């Protein structure tokens, strides 16, 4: 089931200078750590002058839509899904 959320989260990531890519490695949400097993789509958009990076990632059991605000460097969890239909 897909659930829309707007919650602050902690995200650990690496930056590969050779490919110039940011790769999320884990998400901490509601006190639990979810290791990221797969990074799917990544895109950017602007709201005014602020650039946002959107990552679709998956842990072992959940799918997350994470958004990074490049002005504040804060991460937000925008959507979560367990992969089951509604």
Buried (B, 14 or more C-beta within 10 A) or exposed (E): EEEEEEEEBEBEBEEEEEEEEBBBEBBEBEEEEBEBEEBEEBEEEEEEEEEBBBBBBBBEEBBBBBBBBEEEEEBBBBBBBEEEEE
